[in-house]
Amino acid sequence: MTVMRSTSPYNITMNDTLPHPEPLDQSMSAELQHLIDTKTKPLGSFGRLESLGLQIGLVQRTLKSRIEQPAIMALLPKA
């Protein structure tokens, strides 16, 4: 990953400071989907969780993805 830097210290954007993520490698997509589809459950019964599992596998580049310390963050408006 490369980080792009601005020439002016007063004109900094998120693109200047954050690394650019690499595109997902879709080569494992079919195999991951097959693993999800062949679980002992009705096809597609987990809905959004199945597509999320596919995305996590692609991001982690593995057929056996894990989330070590899951967390939820809520951003609420001030009352």
SEKEMAR-840943 format. One record per residue: residue number from 1; residue in one letter; chain; x, y, z of N, C-alpha, C in turn. Coordinates in Angstrom, 1 decimal, decimal comma, m for minus. Layout:
N
R   nr  rest  kette     npx     npy     npz    capx    capy    capz     cpx     cpy     cpz
R  NUM     a      A       X       Y       Z       X       Y       Z       X       Y       Z
...
# end
This chain:
79
R   nr  rest  kette     npx     npy     npz    capx    capy    capz     cpx     cpy     cpz
R    1     m      A     0,8    m1,2     0,0     0,0     0,0     0,0     0,9     1,2     0,0
R    2     t      A     0,4     2,2    m0,8     1,2     3,5    m0,8     0,3     4,6    m0,2
R    3     v      A     1,0     5,5     0,5     0,4     6,6     1,1     0,7     7,9     0,3
R    4     m      A    m0,3     8,6    m0,2     0,0     9,8    m0,9     0,1    11,0     0,0
R    5     r      A     1,0    11,9    m0,2     1,3    13,0     0,7     1,0    14,3    m0,1
R    6     s      A     0,4    15,3     0,6     0,1    16,6     0,0     1,4    17,4     0,1
R    7     t      A     1,6    18,3    m0,9     2,7    19,2    m0,9     2,6    20,3     0,1
R    8     s      A     1,4    20,7     0,5     1,1    21,8     1,4     0,7    21,2     2,8
R    9     p      A     1,3    21,7     3,9     0,9    21,2     5,2    m0,5    21,7     5,6
R   10     y      A    m1,0    22,6     4,9    m2,3    23,2     5,2    m3,5    22,6     4,4
R   11     n      A    m3,2    21,8     3,5    m4,1    21,2     2,6    m4,1    19,7     2,6
R   12     i      A    m4,4    19,1     3,8    m4,3    17,7     4,0    m5,7    17,1     3,9
R   13     t      A    m5,8    16,0     3,2    m7,1    15,3     3,1    m6,9    13,9     3,6
R   14     m      A    m8,1    13,2     3,7    m8,0    11,8     4,2    m7,2    10,9     3,2
R   15     n      A    m7,2    11,3     1,9    m6,4    10,5     0,9    m4,9    10,7     1,1
R   16     d      A    m4,6    11,8     1,7    m3,2    12,1     2,0    m2,6    11,3     3,2
R   17     t      A    m3,5    10,9     4,1    m3,1    10,3     5,4    m3,4     8,8     5,5
R   18     l      A    m4,4     8,4     4,8    m4,8     7,0     4,9    m4,2     6,1     3,8
R   19     p      A    m3,8     4,9     4,0    m3,4     4,1     2,9    m4,5     3,7     2,0
R   20     h      A    m4,3     3,5     0,8    m5,3     3,0    m0,2    m5,4     1,5    m0,1
R   21     p      A    m6,6     1,0     0,2    m6,7    m0,5     0,3    m6,6    m1,2    m1,1
R   22     e      A    m6,0    m2,4    m1,0    m5,9    m3,1    m2,3    m7,3    m3,7    m2,6
R   23     p      A    m7,6    m3,8    m3,9    m8,8    m4,4    m4,3    m8,9    m5,9    m3,9
R   24     l      A   m10,2    m6,3    m3,6   m10,4    m7,7    m3,1   m10,0    m8,7    m4,3
R   25     d      A    m9,4    m9,7    m3,9    m9,1   m10,8    m4,8   m10,3   m11,7    m4,9
R   26     q      A   m11,0   m11,6    m6,1   m12,3   m12,4    m6,2   m12,1   m13,8    m6,6
R   27     s      A   m10,8   m14,3    m6,7   m10,5   m15,7    m7,2   m11,1   m16,7    m6,2
R   28     m      A   m11,2   m16,4    m4,9   m11,7   m17,3    m3,9   m13,2   m17,2    m3,8
R   29     s      A   m13,9   m16,3    m4,4   m15,3   m16,0    m4,2   m16,2   m17,3    m4,4
R   30     a      A   m16,0   m18,0    m5,5   m16,8   m19,1    m5,8   m16,6   m20,2    m4,8
R   31     e      A   m15,4   m20,5    m4,4   m15,1   m21,5    m3,4   m15,7   m21,1    m2,0
R   32     l      A   m15,6   m19,9    m1,6   m16,2   m19,4    m0,4   m17,7   m19,5    m0,4
R   33     q      A   m18,3   m19,1    m1,5   m19,8   m19,2    m1,7   m20,2   m20,7    m1,6
R   34     h      A   m19,4   m21,6    m2,2   m19,8   m23,0    m2,2   m19,7   m23,5    m0,7
R   35     l      A   m18,7   m23,1     0,1   m18,6   m23,5     1,5   m19,8   m23,0     2,3
R   36     i      A   m20,2   m21,8     2,0   m21,4   m21,2     2,7   m22,7   m22,0     2,3
R   37     d      A   m22,8   m22,2     1,0   m24,0   m22,9     0,5   m24,2   m24,3     0,9
R   38     t      A   m23,1   m25,0     1,2   m23,2   m26,5     1,5   m23,2   m26,7     3,0
R   39     k      A   m23,4   m25,7     3,8   m23,6   m25,9     5,3   m24,9   m26,5     5,5
R   40     t      A   m25,1   m27,2     6,6   m26,4   m27,9     6,9   m27,4   m26,8     7,3
R   41     k      A   m28,1   m26,3     6,3   m29,1   m25,2     6,5   m29,8   m25,0     5,1
R   42     p      A   m30,9   m24,4     5,1   m31,6   m24,1     3,8   m30,7   m23,0     3,1
R   43     l      A   m30,6   m23,2     1,8   m29,8   m22,3     1,0   m30,3   m20,8     1,2
R   44     g      A   m29,4   m19,9     1,5   m29,7   m18,5     1,7   m30,4   m18,2     3,0
R   45     s      A   m30,6   m19,1     3,9   m31,4   m18,8     5,1   m30,8   m17,9     6,1
R   46     f      A   m29,5   m17,6     6,0   m28,9   m16,7     6,9   m28,8   m15,3     6,3
R   47     g      A   m29,3   m15,1     5,1   m29,5   m13,8     4,5   m28,2   m13,0     4,5
R   48     r      A   m28,2   m11,8     5,1   m27,1   m10,9     5,1   m25,9   m11,4     5,7
R   49     l      A   m26,0   m12,3     6,7   m24,8   m13,0     7,3   m24,0   m13,8     6,3
R   50     e      A   m24,7   m14,4     5,3   m23,9   m15,1     4,4   m23,1   m14,2     3,5
R   51     s      A   m23,6   m13,1     3,0   m22,9   m12,2     2,2   m21,7   m11,5     3,0
R   52     l      A   m22,0   m11,3     4,3   m21,0   m10,7     5,2   m19,8   m11,7     5,4
R   53     g      A   m20,2   m13,0     5,6   m19,2   m14,1     5,7   m18,3   m14,2     4,4
R   54     l      A   m18,9   m14,0     3,3   m18,2   m14,0     2,0   m17,2   m12,9     2,0
R   55     q      A   m17,7   m11,7     2,3   m16,8   m10,5     2,3   m15,6   m10,6     3,3
R   56     i      A   m15,9   m11,2     4,5   m14,8   m11,3     5,5   m13,8   m12,3     5,0
R   57     g      A   m14,2   m13,4     4,3   m13,3   m14,4     3,8   m12,4   m13,8     2,7
R   58     l      A   m13,0   m12,9     1,8   m12,3   m12,3     0,8   m11,3   m11,2     1,4
R   59     v      A   m11,7   m10,5     2,4   m10,8    m9,5     3,0    m9,6   m10,2     3,7
R   60     q      A    m9,9   m11,3     4,4    m8,9   m12,0     5,1    m8,1   m13,0     4,2
R   61     r      A    m8,6   m13,2     3,0    m7,9   m14,0     2,0    m7,7   m15,5     2,5
R   62     t      A    m8,8   m16,0     3,1    m8,8   m17,3     3,6   m10,1   m18,0     3,5
R   63     l      A   m10,2   m19,3     3,5   m11,4   m20,1     3,4   m11,9   m20,3     4,9
R   64     k      A   m11,1   m20,1     5,9   m11,5   m20,3     7,3   m11,2   m19,0     8,0
R   65     s      A   m12,1   m18,0     7,7   m11,9   m16,7     8,4   m12,3   m16,7     9,8
R   66     r      A   m11,8   m15,8    10,6   m12,0   m15,7    12,0   m12,1   m14,2    12,4
R   67     i      A   m12,9   m13,9    13,4   m12,9   m12,5    14,0   m12,6   m12,8    15,4
R   68     e      A   m11,4   m12,3    15,8   m10,9   m12,6    17,1   m11,6   m11,8    18,2
R   69     q      A   m11,8   m10,5    18,1   m12,5    m9,8    19,1   m13,5    m8,9    18,5
R   70     p      A   m14,7    m9,5    18,2   m15,8    m8,7    17,6   m16,2    m7,6    18,5
R   71     a      A   m16,6    m6,5    17,9   m17,1    m5,3    18,6   m18,2    m4,6    17,8
R   72     i      A   m19,0    m3,8    18,5   m20,0    m3,0    17,8   m19,8    m1,6    18,3
R   73     m      A   m19,9    m0,7    17,3   m19,7     0,7    17,6   m21,0     1,4    17,1
R   74     a      A   m21,6     2,2    18,0   m22,8     3,0    17,6   m22,5     4,5    17,7
R   75     l      A   m22,8     5,2    16,6   m22,6     6,6    16,5   m24,0     7,2    16,6
R   76     l      A   m24,3     7,9    17,7   m25,6     8,5    18,0   m25,5    10,0    18,0
R   77     p      A   m26,5    10,7    17,5   m26,5    12,1    17,5   m26,7    12,7    18,9
R   78     k      A   m26,2    13,9    19,1   m26,4    14,5    20,4   m27,8    14,9    20,5
R   79     a      A   m28,4    14,7    21,7   m29,8    15,1    22,0   m29,9    16,6    22,3
# end
